Amino acid sequence: MYDWIISDTHFYHDNIIKYAGRPQNHVELMLRNWRNFVMPDDTVLHLGDVLMNREELWKGIGWLPGKVSVLSTGNHDEPHKKQWMQRNWDWKFIPEFTIEYRGYDILFSHYPEETLPPRSINVHGHIHEKPDPSPLHINVSIERMDYRPMKLREILDKRIGVLNGINN
């Protein structure tokens, strides 16, 4: 399982400030938080929409610590995949996937899934500052995660506790 999770960083996307109500210094804040929490050997799952401005990208993001996997379904990532591979980043693109965790099927996707089977939780991004669509969804867009990667096990354990009626 991954150590950290994050989504929708939209590094160097100027319009995201207005669109999602981000602070002016959101890029510096995200970069600083990532470097303060993630260690070089940690694994990070990014659920898509990593960046917007290709030229600015190479100045800061390529040096972020951790072994990063990015879901290939982020609607803003496709144009950049080839450049990432040419730069020999340690980042890799992966498809959506499901794991079993504490008796639940955990589906990782960029977009929130509309319908989920019983005992499933959808960890997703894409909807930015908006709340979880249901108790079976966890929106890990950066705006909802205090502009930093979050410990994956912690957010899953907390949600499973709520679903099981246990207050943590």
Steps between C-alpha positions, in 0.01 A plus 500: 500500500613856437620719787350829378214613278429827323303626199443801280811697584474687168853632553549833317135533396425868553125478443460240778538782755168645389337170401561316830558786742867424553741739670737697276797302633341157443793365293762595758275368777451162328870463416608589854244268659595211270869542586423528873292180518612259227832320541705374200400135549130573564244406237250761381182437304393808304147466363557727203509858375857555608593813306403753241798708382766277346791745512458585869460133582864409458611769745348346812291189474758259361697530820224401739587208729328164489418235247194635323230321302243709313164368388490537125141620508559860608341715232796741491786247506482329163683776305796480741563124523753493216702788647510332842641183346759700304617665824558160662296586806437226752131575457293239320152494353261227614135417429218523754509209743331342800652348813347320795554673835339408833207326331430777247577526130686829456471641147753766403390726214535855380127561460254406774308184410123550492404153621697274727446137596437414865802529733684725254667835549603725213812710560507767229582856404371726223236690698751725680354683801159333479400257778493123464201397285404239762646324806632236256718762325820665615597810307879538527526810282772724640252766615335244730836372630648824635724534191714197589518127443311300763578162654288253306446253785389781733229630269378148422496397867309813594235450229463128576456591867220739408337243272521239773352742755819542700610850600876539468 
